[in-house]
Amino acid sequence: MSENENSQPEGVKKTLRGGVDPQVGAATRIKKGEVRNPEGKNGQDYISRALKEVFGDTAMTVKAIRGIMTGKSAIAKVMLLEKAAERLEGKVTQPVDLNLNLTLRDRMKKAKERMTNHNI
């Protein structure tokens, strides 16, 4: 096959699947090196704004905490105390014991030993 057989004749526009012109949306495509959302935020910080509003005002904060602690919900009380303790003293750590000293060679050797012992 020659080059002329693979190329389209002049005057015929190249289209994508479904007959869509490849230039559709070219003006809104992200250009090389362009960053559209540099901070990675979605712009919806409703909860953060509400918390700043509540906890920014000391009197309002005390009123909100008092309301939770005198309310009927035991779960809300426990969650409030838990979160307050985490903020004041740090999260409770849980030690994890992992043996990560095995290399792939060691693991393969042990697997071969098991296979050898199993076949006897």
For each residue, the residues with C-beta under 8 A, 3 or more apart:
1: 5 6
2: 5 6
3: 6 7
4: 7
5: 1 2
6: 1 2 3
7: 3 4
8: 12 14
9: 12
10:
11:
12: 8 9
13: 21
14: 8 22
15: 18 19 20 21 22
16: 19 20 21 22
17: 20
18: 15
19: 15 16
20: 15 16 17 24
21: 13 15 16 24
22: 14 15 16 26
23: 26
24: 20 21
25: 28 29
26: 22 23 29
27:
28: 25
29: 25 26
30: 34 36
31: 34
32:
33:
34: 30 31
35: 38
36: 30
37: 40 41
38: 35
39:
40: 37
41: 37 45
42:
43:
44:
45: 41 48 49
46: 49 50
47: 50 51
48: 45 51 52
49: 45 46 52 53
50: 46 47 53 54
51: 47 48 54 55
52: 48 49 55 56
53: 49 50 56 57 60
54: 50 51 57 60 61 64
55: 51 52 60 61
56: 52 53 60
57: 53 54 60 61
58: 61 62
59: 62 63
60: 53 54 55 56 57 63 64
61: 54 55 57 58 64 65
62: 58 59 65 66
63: 59 60 66 67
64: 54 60 61 67 68
65: 61 62 68 69 80
66: 62 63 69 70
67: 63 64 70 71
68: 64 65 71 73 76 77 80
69: 65 66 77 80
70: 66 67
71: 67 68 76 77
72:
73: 68 76 77
74: 77 78
75: 78 79
76: 68 71 73 79 80
77: 68 69 71 73 74 80 81
78: 74 75 81 82
79: 75 76 82 83
80: 65 68 69 76 77 83 84
81: 77 78 84 85
82: 78 79 85 86
83: 79 80 86 87
84: 80 81 87 88
85: 81 82 88 89
86: 82 83 89 90 91 92
87: 83 84
88: 84 85
89: 85 86
90: 86
91: 86
92: 86
93:
94:
95:
96:
97:
98:
99: 102
100:
101:
102: 99 106 107
103: 106 107
104: 107 108
105: 108 109
106: 102 103 109 110
107: 102 103 104 110 111
108: 104 105 111 112
109: 105 106 112 113
110: 106 107 113 114
111: 107 108 114 115
112: 108 109 115 116
113: 109 110 116 117
114: 110 111 117 118
115: 111 112 118 119
116: 112 113 119 120
117: 113 114 120
118: 114 115
119: 115 116
120: 116 117
